[in-house]
Amino acid sequence: MSYYRNSDSNYYRPSFFGGFQYFPPVIKSLLISNVAVFVLASILTGSTTQGVLFEPYIAKLFFLYPLRSGQFEIWQLFTYMFMHGGFMHLLFNMFALWMFGMELENTWGSRKFLLYYLVCGVGAGISNLLIGPLFGGAGPTVGASGAIYGVIIAFGMMFPDRPIFVYFLLPIQARYFVPLYILLELYAGVKGTMDGIAHFAHLGGAAVGLIYLLIERRRVPFQALFSKARDQFVPRERVGEYYSYQNKNVSDAKYYDVHDDEDRINQQQIDEILDKISQHGYPSLTEKEKKILFKASKKLN
């Protein structure tokens, strides 16, 4: 996998042939686990053992209950993300996770994406516990929406110019779509409508995701403290830093370019081709672009 660096942060970008995955490991695991839990819970909900229904026990153990309900347990901050209130709830959440999370995991790497997803999900749960009751939210909470709102925030910050097709028809750039989406959610939460939606879980996930990314880009106070804690889970690779042990007689290697000017491949060409693959797929490339990628991949190998 190719490693790139910009002024704001370090990030991974998928390499050439076969580098981009439409179902990267964490996204695939989350899709499978959420669907499996939903199917299992649906089967158990209507089941009984000696006349006793399983449904109340499933809800008591795995839903996220308010702090004052007397049924809150710490593990519910994780388990509620895998519980859903119905098929459509599950479908929309999983589609959004795949649509916005696929490119993030390919760009960041699986370990960082999983950590980010879980942090946003837990942060969403805590936000709903603390702020939700102030605006009428008093029932148990289920769903991955809070974590997915964090994913949407990250997508908007990483790919601000990427078009998002509203209702599959109207294209809006991510830089405009994401803030508008968050403002509508904030309005719904403050208005306090009794629609059964945990709006402050959604907003909490988005807020935690934003803070995480600001820390990543070194734009918050106490940056060193946050970075040290994060690096324990997601080690950073060092770029352009070399260490030696008691051997100071190191000379730079010399490189001679033996290729003609027409055969030279610059990074801008490669970036443009990779962006084209990301948006339209490999078949959209011209023969010349395929040839450039082929030469670049041979250099990497």
N, C-alpha and C positions, 0 to 999 in steps of 0.2 A: 504493500500500500504506500502510495506517495505521501510525503510529509511536506506541508506548506506552512508558511508563517506570515502573518500580517502584523500591522501595527497594534491591533487591539488584543489579539489572542492567538494562541497556537491551535491549530485544528488539523484534522485529517481530511483528506479528500480521496475518494475512490480512485484507484489506479485504472489502467486501461481495460484490457479485455477481461470480462467477468468480474470486474471490481465492484460494480454497482449491483446491489441485490434488491429486488423488489419485495422480498420478505426476509430481511436480515434477522439474525438469531433472536434478539430480544423481542422485536415486534412479533415474530412468529410464535415465540413462547407465550407472550401475553395474549395474543389472539386465541391460541389453543386453550390456555388455562382459563380464560374468562368464559369461553364457550362451554368448556367441560364443567366448570363450576355451575354455570347457569342450567345446563341439562341435568346435572346431578341434583341440584336444589329443586328443580321442577319436579323430578321424579319423587324425591323424598317429601315434598310439600303435601302431596296427596296420599302419602303412605301412612300406615298406622302400625303400631306394635301393641298387641293386646288392647286395642281400642284407643291408644294414645297417639295423637298426631305428632309428627316430627316438626311441623312448621313453626310452632312457637319456640322450640329449642334452637332451630336454625337461626331464627331472627335474634334471639337472645344472645347467642354466641358470636355471630358474625356481623350483624348490623352495627352501625356506629350510633350509640345512644347518647343523649344529652347528659352532661355531667350531673345534673340534679335528679335524674331519673332513677338513680340507684342501680342501674343496669350497665353502666359504663365499665368497660374493661380496656386496658391499655392496648391489647392486641387488636382491638376493633379498628384502630387507626390504620392498620394494614389490611385487615380482612374485608372491610367495607368496600374497598376498591374493586374487589372481585365479585361483588354481589350486585345484581341488577333487578329493577322493578318490573321488567317485562321484556319481550323480544325486541320491540322497537327501541327501547332504551339501550339494550345491548348492541343492536345493529348500528345505530348512529354513533355510539361511543367507539366501537371497534373500527368503523369506517374512518372516523376522524383520526383515531390513533394511527391507522395505517397511512392515511393520506398525508398527515403532517409529520408523523414520526419517522417514516421510512427514510427520507433524505437526511434527517438529523442523525439517525444511527449510522448511516453510511458515511456521514461527514465526521462525526465525533468518535465513532467506535462504540462497540456494544457496552463496554463497562461503564463509560461515562454516561451514556444514554440511560441505562438502567438506574444508576444512582440518581440522576436528575429526575427521572419519572417518579421514583419512590419518594424523593424529597418533596416534590410538588404534591404528591398524593397525601402524604402525612401532613404537610403544611396546610393543605386544603381542609383536611379533617379537623385540625386544631382551630383553624379560622372559623369553621362552622360551629364548633363547640363554644367558642368564646364570643363571637359576634352574632351568630344566627339567632339566639334567643332574644336579643335586643330588638329584633325586627319580626318577631312572631314565629321563628323556626324552632319548634319544640319536639318534633318527632324524630325517629331514627333516620339515619342517612345511609344511602347505598349508591354505588356507581363509581366508575373511573373518571367521571367528568372533571373533577378537580385537577387530577394529574394531567388530563388531556388539555385543559386550559393552559397549564404550564407549557406543554408541548407546543401549543399554538403560539404562545408568546415567543418562544424560542425560534420557531419557524419565521415569524415576522421580523425578528431581529437579525437572523442569519441570512434570510433571503428576502429583503424588503421589496425588491423589484419583481418578484415572482407573481404572476397573475393567479388569482383564486376565482374560480367560476361559481358565482352565486346561483343556486338552482341550476347549475350546469349550463348556464346561458350567459350571464352578465359577468365579464372579467373585471376584477378589481385588484389592484396591486396589494400585496400583503402589508405594505407600510400604511395603507389606508383601511384595509379590511379589519386588521387585528384591533386597532384602537376603537373603531366604531363598534365592533363586536363586544369589546369590554365595556364600553360606555352603555350600551343597551342592557348588558347584564347588571351593571351597577344601578341603573335606573329601576330595573325590575326588582333588585334586592332591596333598595331603599324604599321603594313604593310599598313593599311589604305585602304583595299579593299572595293570597292563600292558594297558590297553584301547585303546591306540593313539591316545588323544585328548590333544592338547596343552593340558592344563588351565591351565598357567601362562601360556600365550599368552592364553587367555580372561581370566584374572585380571589379567594385565598390561594388557590393553586397558581393562578396567574401572577399574583403578587410575589409569592415565594420564588417562582421561576424567574421573574424580573430581577429580584435581589440576587439570586444565584448567578445570573448572567452578568450583572454589574460587578459582582465580586470577581468573576472570571476575567472581566476586562479591566480590573483594577481601578474601579471608579467609586469605591466606598471607603469610609473610614475604617481603621483597624484591618487594613487589607492583609497584612502579614499574618495576623492571627487566623483569619478565615482561610487563607491559602494553605497554611500549614495543616489545618484540620482536613481540608479537602484532599490534599496530596497524599494523605495516608490511605485514601480509598482509590484515588485515580492518580498514580504516579505520572509525572511529566517526563517526556523524553527531552534530553538536552540536545539542542541544535547548535552546531558550530562551536561546541565547548569540548576541548580535549584535555585529558589529564595524563600525566606521566609520573613514573615513580623513580626518582633519583637519576633520571637520564635526561640531561638537558641538551644533549647534542642531537637535536632533531632538525633536519632540514626539510624545506618544502619540496614536494614532488613537482616536477615540471610537466606540463601537459601541452601537447602539440596537436592542433586541429589539422587533420589531413584531408578533410572533406571540402568539397567545393562549396561556394556560397549558396548555390541552389539547393544543396542537400542539407543545409543547416536548418534546424528546427528550433524556433524560439518558444519560450514558455507561454507567451500570449496566444499563439496558435493552438497549443495543447489545451489551454484553459477554455478557449472558445469551443473547441471540439467536444470537450468533456461536458460543458454546459449544454451543448446541443444534444448529446446523448441523454443527459439527465432529463431534458424537456420532451424530446421526441423519440428517443430510442436509437439504438445502433443502426437499424436499417435506414435511417434518414440521412446517413452520411454519404457524401460523394466518394467516388473512387480515390480522388486526390486526398481527401481527409482520412480515408481508411489507410492509405499508404503512409501518411504522416504518423498516424497512431502506431502502425506496424514498426516503422523505423524507431520511434520513441521507445516502444516496448523492448526492442532488441537492445537498445542502449542500457535500459534498466537491468536487463538480464545479463 
